[in-house]
């Protein structure tokens, strides 16, 4: 299974999110983190991610006669090269990303501890008019602001946030690119 097929499934993307920050989890722990997904489904998707090289086995131990594996995310394998995909592939990636975003938000908001105001939840959309140089500057600035946080480890003082920047040109007819 190629990375496009492997990573464009909402459950697998949620598992990737759950493994971020250098965390190590068993499949049972992941199942507890995704209570609305059946255990069998979580086990199947963990197996696919491990077989595809996105997750690696850190260690194994015997628990009540079964082998329990602890997994870690291989971040370098958890992405899709957007420059090599077709427009149809881009649609599939976008749909998977939106389905995952909806599932993650639904899980957040369904939690009794959810407090969108205190948690600084934000969802805004802005329409911007940019020339190619301004667009490049915007992307460079966003990367400079976000990239240093990618390697933050999960620690007791940190909360996990899902950041989903989405950027695409609006097609509003022939005059849009004037």
Residue, then its C-alpha position, 0 to 999 in steps of 0.5 A: x500500500x503506497x503512502x497516499x492510500x495508507x494515509x488518506x483514511x480518517x482512522x489511520x490519520x487519527x492514529x498518526x495524530x495520537x502518536x505524535x510528539x514522540x509518544x509510544x503506545x500499545x494498540x490497546x492504549x490507542x483504542x482507549x484514545x479512540x473510543x468511538x472506533x471499534x477495537x478491531x478497527x484500531x488493531x487493523x489500522x495499526x497493523x496497516x500503518x506498521x506494515x507500511x513503515x509509518x509505525x515501528x515496533x519499539x518493544x514487545x512483551x507477553x501479556x496474558x499469553x498474547x504479545x503486546x507491542x508498543x509502537x512509535x511514529x516514524x514522522x518521516x514516513x507519515x507524509x505524502x509528497x503533494x508534488x507527485x499526486x494528481x488532482x484526483x489524489x489531491x481531492x482524496x487527500x483533502x476529503x480524508x483530512x476534512x473527515x479526520x478534522x471533523x472526527x477529531x473535533x467531534x471527539x474533543x467537543x463531546x468530552x465533558x472537559x472541553x472548554x473551547x474558550x479556555x482551550x483557545x479553539x479557533x476556526x477562521x477563514x480569511x480570503x486574501x489577495x496575494x501576488x506570487x511573491x506575497x504568497x511565497x512570503x506568507x508560506x515561508x512565514x507560516x512554516x517558520x512559525x510552525x516548524x520549530x514546534x514539530x519536534x516538541x515531545x509530549x510532556x506533562x506540561x503540554x497539551x496536544x493541539x491539532x493545527x490544520x492550515x489549508x490554503x488554496x486559490x479561489x476560482x471565481x471565474x476568468x477574472x479571478x487571476x487578473 
